[in-house]
Amino acid sequence: MVKVEVDPRQARYLLSARPVVLVTSVGSDGKPNIIPIGWSMPTSFNPPLVAISVGVRRFSHELIEDSQEFVVNLPSKDMRDKIMVCGSCSGRRVNKFERAGLTPLKSLRVRPPRIKECVGHIECKLVEKLRTGDHTIFVGEVVASSADEEVLD
């Protein structure tokens, strides 16, 4: 097999084949937002920590910095079209819950809502952030989590 050199600016595509999550955040006015995120991961067992990478110009970036909270929602495979809707418009101008036909569900321990149609939810309080070029890695401590019973079998 022949190896070819890849432009360093395109190397991220070698790492991007991973599940997309829907991250919810909320403004001081109580209006929620949703952003599809392809860069997320667990980072610690004890304490339980999760990291997400958000572009600094994104509305969700502003909301997470202000509220210090976010929820990582795990969509099912059949939610592809709803994920695409959430990624195709800005929450500054559009209510993404309404536009995508998603239902906000009160979270257990944080202000941002869970997404009812998702199969799992990880509620986080911000504990660390690291600016990495045009993105910020937000690290949240997991303060609550929930899932549809059937996905736990």
Secondary structure, 3 states (H helix, E strand, C coil): CCCCCCCHHHHHHHCCCCCCEEEEEECCCCCEEEEEECCEEEEECCCCEEEEEEECCCHHHHHHHHHCEEEEEECCHHHHHHHHHHHCCCCCCCCHHHHHCCCEECCCCCCCCEECCCCEEEEEEEEEEEEECCEEEEEEEEEEEEECHHHHC
